[in-house]
Amino acid sequence: MDKLTKDQKDEYATSLAAIALYDGEADISSEQITTLLEATGNKEVAAFYPIIFANFLTAEKISEMIVSPVSGGGGGGGGGGG
């Protein structure tokens, strides 16, 4: 955590707050995220992060991300012909 920038820490804390609200079946709103951030000592998170994350991380989207298989990164290169 020491090597993360302040923005990265803010994003990390905000996303974990949204996931905690989802897990507790609470409303994922900017107000709820801010309340949880403050309750966990993250009082200096930039005010726009809870708004952005609440608009993006709806319960449906979080659920979809959890149950969807990850498809990322390119595979290895093909073998050389010869």
C-alpha positions as CSV (number, residue, x, y, z in Angstrom):
1,M,0.0,0.0,0.0
2,D,2.9,2.4,0.6
3,K,3.8,2.4,-3.1
4,L,0.3,3.4,-4.2
5,T,-0.5,7.0,-5.1
6,K,-3.2,8.9,-3.2
7,D,-5.5,8.5,-6.2
8,Q,-4.9,4.7,-6.2
9,K,-5.5,4.5,-2.5
10,D,-8.8,6.5,-2.9
11,E,-9.9,4.2,-5.7
12,Y,-9.1,1.1,-3.8
13,A,-10.8,2.3,-0.6
14,T,-13.9,3.4,-2.6
15,S,-14.2,0.2,-4.5
16,L,-13.9,-1.9,-1.3
17,A,-16.6,0.2,0.3
18,A,-18.9,-0.4,-2.6
19,I,-18.2,-4.1,-2.5
20,A,-18.8,-4.2,1.3
21,L,-22.2,-2.4,0.8
22,Y,-23.0,-5.0,-1.9
23,D,-22.1,-7.8,0.4
24,G,-24.2,-6.4,3.2
25,E,-27.1,-6.0,0.7
26,A,-27.1,-2.2,1.4
27,D,-27.8,0.5,-1.0
28,I,-24.8,1.4,-3.1
29,S,-25.1,5.2,-3.1
30,S,-22.5,7.9,-2.9
31,E,-23.8,8.8,0.5
32,Q,-23.5,5.2,1.8
33,I,-20.0,4.9,0.3
34,T,-18.9,8.2,2.0
35,T,-20.4,7.1,5.3
36,L,-18.6,3.8,5.2
37,L,-15.3,5.5,4.1
38,E,-15.5,7.9,7.0
39,A,-16.4,5.1,9.5
40,T,-13.3,3.2,8.4
41,G,-11.0,6.2,8.8
42,N,-10.8,7.1,5.1
43,K,-11.8,10.7,5.6
44,E,-9.6,12.2,3.0
45,V,-10.9,10.3,-0.1
46,A,-11.6,12.8,-2.8
47,A,-15.3,13.6,-2.8
48,F,-15.9,12.7,-6.5
49,Y,-14.8,9.0,-6.1
50,P,-18.0,7.9,-4.2
51,I,-20.1,9.6,-6.8
52,I,-18.3,8.0,-9.7
53,F,-18.2,4.5,-8.1
54,A,-21.9,4.6,-7.0
55,N,-22.9,5.4,-10.6
56,F,-20.8,2.7,-12.1
57,L,-20.8,-0.1,-9.4
58,T,-24.5,-0.9,-9.2
59,A,-25.4,-4.1,-7.4
60,E,-26.2,-5.7,-10.8
61,K,-22.8,-4.8,-12.2
62,I,-20.9,-6.0,-9.1
63,S,-22.9,-9.3,-9.3
64,E,-22.1,-9.6,-13.0
65,M,-18.4,-9.1,-12.4
66,I,-18.3,-11.7,-9.6
67,V,-20.0,-14.4,-11.6
68,S,-18.6,-13.7,-15.1
69,P,-15.4,-15.5,-16.1
70,V,-12.4,-13.3,-16.6
71,S,-11.2,-13.0,-20.2
72,G,-8.2,-10.9,-20.4
73,G,-4.8,-10.5,-21.8
74,G,-3.6,-12.0,-25.0
75,G,-2.5,-15.6,-25.3
76,G,0.9,-16.7,-26.2
77,G,2.1,-16.2,-29.7
78,G,1.6,-18.9,-32.2
79,G,4.4,-21.4,-33.0
80,G,6.7,-20.7,-35.8
81,G,6.2,-22.6,-39.1
82,G,9.0,-24.4,-40.5
